[in-house]
Structures are given as structure tokens and as C-alpha cells.
Amino acid sequence: MTVDKRYQVYISTTYPDMQSARQALMLPLLDLGLMPMGMDLHSTESHNLMPVVQRMIDDSDYFVILLGGRYGTLSPLGLSYTHREYIFAATKRKPVVSFIHDDPLNLPPDQREPSREGQVRRDDFARLLENKTLSFRWRDESDLGARVAQVMPDIMRQYPASGWVPAGARSGAGDARGQALARRVAELEKEREEWLAAQRAPLRGLARGSDPLGLEYSCNVYEGGDCKMAMTRCELDWDRVFACVAPLMLNPVSEPVMQKALEDYIARRALQDVTKDFPKAHAVRNVVLAGHAFNQVKVHLRTLGLITKTSETDSRGLPLWRLTAQGDSTMSQVIAQRR
């Protein structure tokens, strides 16, 4: 029995200028099985609602930004609430899709920023979204609806989410069949891991130990009262990278846990990394390791025979990883202190 899933999407936009545009999103999203939700943050009490909004974003499968001609109400941090919602979604590694108005200067006056400073902030935010997210342009509500209906199915295929199944939609036969398939997949995964271990390349040609490694990451840089999004890199060696994740992997752990351990270490030295481009920076927050950088670490440690993928998965269906016997021995050599 096939069970239809539902997916939750959080819509982030300014208020009240984008009400009609947001309504244009609803029908195509609902047709795709997406449950749209959001919250209007524009009053003086909005800062108190941010924890609620963050929980809503964290519970969502996708994050959509609808940007018109306004940057939005500023929060106490100096960023608009829409900008802060985007930063939180990015730190939670949600698939972020942005729909940016193609000609904001021709919008009605009440839908544009009244000041030159506001226009600059809006344009800077639009450039950030174009560089960091899956971004698309729109001109009016009908064009927006058609664009959403066109691109969202591809995005859902490219970034599959766990979603949720309505209560009572499962059947006992379906559950039993799913469990049998899960066991078979686990058996095949085990066979695959054993085959890959036998085919592993000679270690003498692979970087390891004190060999250097550059890792790219994004972060928020605080400089002179402003918060800026930056992309930079840090220089580590393979022993340090492995020492960050190895102690966590004595038991199977998920990929987000591994990545968070690396990000926590990078965050302690991030201020030093950004001073070249931001000499007056005084703080760095929200370090997020680039996806390709983490994948490089994961694949390389696996190729070295230090970690292996288990047949278990986390709540989102991502594989769990653990140390191999060789990895356990290497961890002791790297971390244990000499007399």
C-alpha cells in the first residue's frame, strides 16, 4: 500500500507588503503536498517570538524566502527578521529556496524601502540569496505561482525530505513489508562495505597524519556593529580533523553530529581566519562547514579505513558511522598523551 507523505515548508517574507504574493504561493505548494506555514514578524514584540519561529523552521522540511522590494523590519541585531530566519535555516541545513522580485524599483511605493539605506540592505540581501541558495526570479503573482509549480518538484527530488505520514495511513502489511526491505538493505550494505574494504587503495599514496587540509566554511562576522555573512577557510591537518570526530564515533553517530564536532573546533579559531578580510572583526558566530568540505573529510577517512558506515540510520534516514578497529587504534595514537 502506497502512503502519501506530507512535507512542511516555512515561508519567510516581509509583512504586509507581500501578502498577495504569499497567497500566490499557497495553491502550487498545496498541490505538491507541501504544508505552508510562517509567522509575520513586524511588531516591537517580534524579538520575543523568534524562539517560536526557530522551532517552526526546525520542524520544517523546506525553507522558502519570498523577497520583494523591502528588506524588512530590523531586529535588535541589526538584521531584518527575514534575514535572521534565513541564517537559522542555513545553520540547520534546511534546503533553502529563494524567489526574488526581478524589478523592485517598479513596485508601488508601499512595497519598496523608503530610504536609500533600506534599498542597499535589500539589494545586499538579494545578492546573498543568489550566491548561497537556490534562487529564482519573478515579476508578478501569476509568474510567481507558475515558477513555484515548475521548480519545487525538482527541488523535492534533488533534496528528498523525511516528511510525515497522516495518522491511520499505515497498514500492518505495509509495515511488515517495509521491515523486510530494511533488513535486506542492511544485508546488502554490509556486503558492500566488506567489498569496499577489500578494494581499498594503498595508504602510502593518501594524505594523512600531519598532511595539511583546507576546509571552507560560512559564518557570521561581527564588525563595527554590523553582521556580515562571509565564506572563508581554515587550515588543519588530518590528525586534528580525525581527533575532532573520533571520540564521538566509539558508538555509531550521525553525519550532522560529526559535522557539528568539526564546526565547534573551527569556531574556536574562526576569528583568526577572517581577520584578513575583516581586520576589525570582533566576533564570529554560526560557523557552517561547506557541504563539499565535509564530504571530503568523510570520504577520505573512510578510504583510509578509519571509519565505516553502519546499517543503522538516524531519524532522517541518514546513515550512522563508527570507528573501525584500525580507526580505534589510530585514535589512541593521535589523542593519547605521551609521558
Salt bridges, closest charged atoms under 4 A:
ASP40 OD1 - ARG22 NH2 2.65
ASP102 OD1 - ARG137 NH1 3.92
ASP102 OD2 - ARG139 NH1 3.07
ASP103 OD2 - ARG139 NH2 3.93
GLU117 OE2 - ARG121 NE 3.60
ASP123 OD1 - ARG122 NH1 3.25
ASP124 OD1 - ARG127 NH2 2.29
GLU130 OE2 - ARG137 NH2 2.41
ASP154 OD1 - ARG157 NH2 2.25
ASP175 OD1 - ARG170 NH1 3.64
GLU187 OE1 - ARG184 NH1 3.13
GLU189 OE1 - LYS309 NZ 3.55
GLU193 OE2 - ARG192 NH1 3.89
GLU193 OE2 - ARG302 NH2 2.30
GLU216 OE1 - HIS292 NE2 3.14
GLU223 OE1 - LYS228 NZ 3.42
GLU235 OE2 - ARG233 NE 3.17
GLU255 OE2 - LYS298 NZ 3.25
GLU263 OE2 - ARG93 NH2 2.67
ASP264 OD1 - LYS260 NZ 2.84
ASP273 OD1 - ARG269 NH2 3.66
